[in-house]
Amino acid sequence: MLANLTPFLLHWAITALSLWLASLLFRGLKFDSTGALIGSALLLGLANAVVKPLLIVLTLPLTLLTFGLFLLVINALMILLVAALVRGFHVSGFWTALFASLFISVLSIVIGGFFVGGTPDIQIQMPSSGQWL
């Protein structure tokens, strides 16, 4: 069971670290307490796992029309949604959320690359006969 929990906790910690660093970089992003930071990281992960895919599907024509740039708006909306739901997490406006979401995304990828190392947990192997069917 702990093996399944470790990637979740690692991703949660990386998101919390990225949010904390973003709050230091952007004046319009502020946390009142450590609890608000940890809760925001958890809720942001949940929103990105549940709400964001629904928004992507619903706005697919607009996303295709803008060559995927509308996904940046969806990322900013996820930050604003979390800020509206978590007491103690404040975002001054849309543009702060947009640039903070860019920063958080890039930083999470970079930090995650150091911890995960890019090696997959499961390797696909060819059957011994050389044919799939």
C-alpha positions as CSV (number, residue, x, y, z in Angstrom):
1,M,0.0,0.0,0.0
2,L,2.9,2.4,0.8
3,A,4.2,1.8,-2.7
4,N,1.0,3.3,-4.2
5,L,1.0,6.2,-1.8
6,T,4.6,7.3,-2.4
7,P,4.1,8.8,-5.9
8,F,1.0,10.7,-4.6
9,L,2.9,12.2,-1.7
10,L,5.9,13.0,-3.9
11,H,3.6,14.8,-6.4
12,W,1.8,16.6,-3.6
13,A,5.1,17.8,-2.1
14,I,6.4,19.0,-5.5
15,T,3.1,20.9,-6.1
16,A,3.4,22.5,-2.6
17,L,7.0,23.5,-3.2
18,S,6.1,25.0,-6.6
19,L,3.2,26.9,-5.1
20,W,5.4,28.2,-2.3
21,L,8.1,29.4,-4.7
22,A,5.5,31.0,-6.9
23,S,4.2,32.9,-3.9
24,L,7.7,34.2,-3.3
25,L,8.1,35.3,-6.9
26,F,4.6,36.8,-7.6
27,R,3.3,39.6,-5.4
28,G,-0.3,38.8,-6.2
29,L,-0.1,35.2,-4.9
30,K,-0.2,34.9,-1.1
31,F,-0.7,32.2,1.5
32,D,-1.8,33.1,5.1
33,S,-0.5,29.9,6.6
34,T,1.3,26.7,5.9
35,G,-2.0,24.8,6.2
36,A,-3.4,27.0,3.4
37,L,-0.4,26.1,1.2
38,I,-0.7,22.4,1.9
39,G,-4.5,22.4,1.4
40,S,-4.1,24.4,-1.8
41,A,-1.5,21.9,-3.2
42,L,-3.9,19.0,-2.4
43,L,-6.9,20.8,-3.9
44,L,-4.9,21.9,-7.0
45,G,-3.9,18.3,-7.7
46,L,-7.5,17.2,-7.3
47,A,-8.8,20.0,-9.5
48,N,-6.2,19.1,-12.2
49,A,-7.2,15.5,-12.0
50,V,-11.0,15.9,-12.1
51,V,-12.1,19.4,-13.2
52,K,-9.4,20.2,-15.7
53,P,-10.0,17.2,-18.1
54,L,-13.7,18.1,-18.1
55,L,-12.9,21.7,-19.0
56,I,-10.5,20.6,-21.8
57,V,-13.2,18.4,-23.4
58,L,-15.9,21.1,-23.1
59,T,-13.6,23.8,-24.6
60,L,-12.0,21.5,-27.2
61,P,-13.2,23.6,-30.2
62,L,-11.8,26.8,-28.7
63,T,-8.5,25.0,-27.7
64,L,-8.1,23.8,-31.3
65,L,-8.9,27.2,-32.7
66,T,-6.2,28.8,-30.5
67,F,-3.7,26.0,-31.3
68,G,-3.7,24.9,-27.6
69,L,-3.1,28.3,-26.1
70,F,-6.5,28.2,-24.4
71,L,-5.0,25.5,-22.2
72,L,-3.0,28.2,-20.5
73,V,-6.3,29.9,-19.6
74,I,-7.6,26.6,-18.2
75,N,-4.5,26.4,-16.0
76,A,-5.1,29.9,-14.7
77,L,-8.7,29.1,-14.0
78,M,-7.6,26.1,-11.9
79,I,-5.5,28.4,-9.8
80,L,-8.4,30.8,-9.4
81,L,-10.8,28.0,-8.5
82,V,-8.5,26.7,-5.8
83,A,-8.0,30.3,-4.5
84,A,-11.7,30.7,-4.3
85,L,-12.2,27.4,-2.4
86,V,-9.2,27.6,0.1
87,R,-9.4,30.1,2.9
88,G,-6.0,31.7,3.2
89,F,-4.9,31.4,-0.4
90,H,-5.2,34.7,-2.3
91,V,-4.6,35.5,-6.0
92,S,-4.9,39.1,-7.0
93,G,-6.2,38.5,-10.6
94,F,-6.3,36.5,-13.8
95,W,-2.9,37.6,-15.1
96,T,-1.2,36.7,-11.8
97,A,-2.9,33.3,-12.0
98,L,-1.8,32.8,-15.6
99,F,1.9,33.6,-15.1
100,A,1.9,31.7,-11.8
101,S,0.4,28.6,-13.5
102,L,3.1,28.8,-16.1
103,F,5.8,29.0,-13.5
104,I,4.3,26.2,-11.4
105,S,3.9,23.9,-14.4
106,V,7.5,24.4,-15.6
107,L,8.9,24.2,-12.0
108,S,6.9,21.0,-11.3
109,I,8.2,19.4,-14.4
110,V,11.8,20.3,-13.6
111,I,11.6,19.2,-9.9
112,G,9.7,16.1,-10.8
113,G,12.4,15.2,-13.3
114,F,15.0,15.2,-10.6
115,F,13.0,13.0,-8.2
116,V,11.3,10.6,-10.7
117,G,14.4,10.3,-12.9
118,G,12.3,9.6,-16.0
119,T,12.3,5.8,-15.6
120,P,9.0,4.1,-16.1
121,D,7.7,1.7,-13.4
122,I,6.4,-0.8,-15.9
123,Q,8.3,-1.9,-19.0
124,I,6.5,-3.3,-22.0
125,Q,8.2,-6.5,-23.2
126,M,7.6,-8.4,-26.4
127,P,6.2,-11.9,-26.0
128,S,8.7,-14.6,-26.3
129,S,7.2,-15.8,-29.6
130,G,7.8,-12.3,-31.2
131,Q,4.1,-11.9,-32.1
132,W,1.4,-10.0,-30.1
133,L,-1.5,-12.2,-31.2
